[in-house]
Amino acid sequence: MSSARDRQRLAQAWMKKAGTYKGKLDGLWGSMSEKAYIALTPVPASSSIRPPSADYYSVTKVFGKAGDENNLVRFTFPYPVHLAWGDKKALKTHRCHKLIKKPLISALKEIYGTYGMAWIKKHGLDSYGGIYNFRKTRAGNSTSKHSWGIAIDLNPNENGNRVKWKQGKQGTKGYATMPLGAIKIFEKHGFKSAARAWGRDAMHFQYTK
């Protein structure tokens, strides 16, 4: 099994071939390696910032302190949504981090414009599970991306944290329902899909690599 340093050395070789890395192939991941990697990460068309790596340091560097509600702004949903729990009341606006407002709205607008409201309702994408929530992850002690307001949950009742997701099996027994079309649109706008990243928690989309 290769070590972390071996894998980082291979990454440096790849970036050197791509022309963004000028340093030694030593497997030590410093600022030069990080900048070279960022240079190869495209900025989504609907945003002015690249999604950072998902680790706490990288997210904090871009989005500020977790739990800082001064970074939150209100946005208007481009199609009708309702809360997934409780009284399931209709929502017109909610809050997200100011830096993801544009790509978030763009992704939701593209889903609406591409597929229409009947398709959205069919797949439960009008069922809203939230964005900002200052807390730890449900699976451990790391800080949830919801703590920065950079993650959105859609249709949580059918795409929960522990429900498996697999392309081609959506909606079959034991599998989440999140459609691939919605996933691809969120990814186009810079969001990581939990469904494709770790095969579960398909409700979850976060603005990180």
C-alpha positions as CSV (number, residue, x, y, z in Angstrom):
1,M,0.0,0.0,0.0
2,S,1.4,3.4,-1.0
3,S,2.0,6.0,1.7
4,A,0.4,9.5,1.8
5,R,3.8,10.9,0.8
6,D,3.9,8.6,-2.2
7,R,0.4,9.7,-3.3
8,Q,1.4,13.3,-2.9
9,R,4.5,12.8,-5.0
10,L,2.3,11.3,-7.8
11,A,0.0,14.3,-7.5
12,Q,3.0,16.6,-7.8
13,A,4.2,14.7,-10.9
14,W,0.7,15.1,-12.4
15,M,0.6,18.8,-11.7
16,K,4.1,19.3,-13.1
17,K,3.0,17.6,-16.3
18,A,0.0,19.9,-16.4
19,G,2.3,22.9,-16.0
20,T,1.1,24.3,-12.7
21,Y,3.8,22.9,-10.4
22,K,7.5,24.0,-10.6
23,G,8.8,22.4,-7.4
24,K,10.5,19.2,-6.4
25,L,8.7,15.8,-6.6
26,D,9.3,15.3,-2.8
27,G,5.8,14.3,-1.7
28,L,5.7,17.2,0.8
29,W,2.5,19.1,0.4
30,G,3.2,22.8,1.0
31,S,1.9,26.1,-0.3
32,M,3.4,25.6,-3.7
33,S,1.7,22.2,-4.1
34,E,-1.6,23.7,-2.9
35,K,-1.5,26.6,-5.3
36,A,-0.7,24.3,-8.2
37,Y,-3.6,22.1,-7.3
38,I,-6.0,25.1,-7.0
39,A,-4.9,26.3,-10.4
40,L,-6.2,23.0,-11.9
41,T,-9.6,23.3,-10.2
42,P,-12.0,25.3,-12.4
43,V,-14.1,28.1,-11.0
44,P,-17.8,27.2,-11.6
45,A,-19.4,29.4,-14.2
46,S,-21.9,30.7,-11.7
47,S,-19.4,31.6,-9.0
48,S,-16.4,33.8,-8.5
49,I,-14.6,31.4,-6.1
50,R,-13.3,27.9,-6.4
51,P,-14.8,25.3,-4.0
52,P,-12.1,24.7,-1.4
53,S,-10.9,21.3,-0.1
54,A,-13.3,19.8,2.5
55,D,-10.9,19.9,5.4
56,Y,-11.6,22.4,8.3
57,Y,-8.6,24.6,7.6
58,S,-9.4,25.1,3.9
59,V,-13.1,25.7,4.5
60,T,-12.3,28.2,7.2
61,K,-9.8,30.0,5.1
62,V,-12.4,30.7,2.4
63,F,-15.7,31.0,4.4
64,G,-14.5,32.3,7.7
65,K,-15.3,31.0,11.2
66,A,-17.9,28.2,11.5
67,G,-21.1,29.5,13.2
68,D,-20.5,33.1,12.3
69,E,-24.0,34.2,11.2
70,N,-22.6,37.6,10.0
71,N,-21.6,35.7,6.8
72,L,-25.1,34.6,6.1
73,V,-27.4,36.3,3.6
74,R,-31.0,35.7,2.7
75,F,-31.9,34.2,-0.7
76,T,-35.2,33.5,-2.6
77,F,-35.9,30.0,-3.8
78,P,-36.5,30.0,-7.6
79,Y,-39.4,27.5,-7.2
80,P,-41.8,26.7,-4.3
81,V,-40.4,24.6,-1.5
82,H,-41.6,23.4,1.9
83,L,-39.9,22.2,5.1
84,A,-39.4,18.5,5.1
85,W,-40.3,18.2,8.8
86,G,-42.8,19.5,11.3
87,D,-45.7,21.5,9.9
88,K,-44.1,21.4,6.4
89,K,-44.8,25.0,5.9
90,A,-44.0,26.7,2.6
91,L,-40.8,28.8,2.4
92,K,-40.0,31.7,0.1
93,T,-36.6,32.6,1.5
94,H,-33.8,31.2,3.7
95,R,-30.2,31.9,4.6
96,C,-26.9,30.6,3.1
97,H,-23.3,31.8,3.2
98,K,-22.9,34.9,1.1
99,L,-20.2,33.4,-1.1
100,I,-22.4,30.5,-2.3
101,K,-25.6,32.5,-2.9
102,K,-25.0,32.9,-6.6
103,P,-24.0,29.2,-7.4
104,L,-26.8,27.9,-5.2
105,I,-29.5,29.9,-6.9
106,S,-28.0,29.1,-10.3
107,A,-28.1,25.4,-9.6
108,L,-31.7,25.5,-8.3
109,K,-32.8,27.7,-11.3
110,E,-31.2,25.3,-13.7
111,I,-32.9,22.3,-12.2
112,Y,-36.2,24.1,-12.4
113,G,-35.6,25.4,-16.0
114,T,-34.4,22.0,-17.2
115,Y,-36.9,19.6,-15.7
116,G,-39.9,21.7,-14.5
117,M,-42.0,21.7,-11.4
118,A,-43.7,18.4,-12.0
119,W,-40.4,16.6,-12.1
120,I,-39.2,18.4,-9.0
121,K,-42.2,17.3,-7.1
122,K,-41.9,13.8,-8.4
123,H,-38.4,13.5,-7.0
124,G,-39.1,15.5,-3.8
125,L,-36.7,18.3,-4.6
126,D,-39.2,20.8,-3.2
127,S,-38.8,19.2,0.2
128,Y,-36.2,21.3,2.0
129,G,-34.0,20.0,4.8
130,G,-32.0,23.1,5.6
131,I,-28.7,24.9,4.9
132,Y,-27.3,26.6,8.0
133,N,-27.0,24.6,11.3
134,F,-24.1,25.1,13.6
135,R,-23.3,21.5,14.7
136,K,-21.0,18.5,14.4
137,T,-21.5,15.9,11.7
138,R,-24.0,13.2,12.5
139,A,-21.4,10.6,11.9
140,G,-18.6,11.9,14.2
141,N,-17.0,14.9,15.8
142,S,-15.9,17.0,12.8
143,T,-17.7,20.3,12.1
144,S,-20.6,20.0,9.6
145,K,-20.4,22.0,6.4
146,H,-23.9,23.3,7.5
147,S,-22.1,25.2,10.2
148,W,-20.8,27.6,7.5
149,G,-24.1,27.6,5.6
150,I,-22.4,26.1,2.5
151,A,-24.4,22.8,2.3
152,I,-28.0,22.2,1.3
153,D,-30.2,19.2,2.0
154,L,-33.1,18.2,-0.3
155,N,-35.7,15.5,0.1
156,P,-34.1,14.2,3.4
157,N,-36.9,11.8,4.1
158,E,-36.0,9.6,1.1
159,N,-32.3,10.4,1.0
160,G,-31.1,10.2,4.6
161,N,-27.6,10.0,5.9
162,R,-27.5,6.2,6.1
163,V,-29.5,5.4,3.0
164,K,-27.4,4.0,0.2
165,W,-27.3,5.6,-3.2
166,K,-26.3,3.9,-6.4
167,Q,-26.7,5.1,-10.0
168,G,-29.4,3.0,-11.7
169,K,-30.9,1.9,-8.4
170,Q,-32.5,5.2,-7.3
171,G,-35.9,4.5,-5.7
172,T,-35.5,0.7,-5.5
173,K,-35.8,-1.0,-2.2
174,G,-33.1,0.1,0.2
175,Y,-31.7,2.9,-2.0
176,A,-32.1,6.7,-2.0
177,T,-34.1,8.4,-4.7
178,M,-31.9,11.4,-5.6
179,P,-31.9,11.7,-9.5
180,L,-28.6,11.9,-11.4
181,G,-29.8,14.9,-13.3
182,A,-30.0,17.0,-10.2
183,I,-26.6,15.7,-9.0
184,K,-24.9,16.7,-12.2
185,I,-26.4,20.2,-12.1
186,F,-25.2,20.8,-8.6
187,E,-21.8,19.5,-9.5
188,K,-21.6,21.8,-12.5
189,H,-22.1,24.7,-10.2
190,G,-19.3,23.6,-7.8
191,F,-21.2,21.5,-5.2
192,K,-20.0,18.1,-4.1
193,S,-22.7,15.5,-4.1
194,A,-22.6,13.2,-1.0
195,A,-24.4,10.5,-3.1
196,R,-21.4,10.3,-5.6
197,A,-18.7,11.1,-3.0
198,W,-19.5,8.5,-0.4
199,G,-22.5,6.5,-1.7
200,R,-25.0,7.7,0.9
201,D,-26.5,10.9,2.4
202,A,-27.9,11.7,-1.1
203,M,-29.9,14.7,0.2
204,H,-26.6,16.6,0.8
205,F,-24.7,19.0,-1.5
206,Q,-21.8,21.0,-0.2
207,Y,-19.7,23.7,-1.8
208,T,-16.3,21.9,-1.5
209,K,-14.1,19.7,-3.6
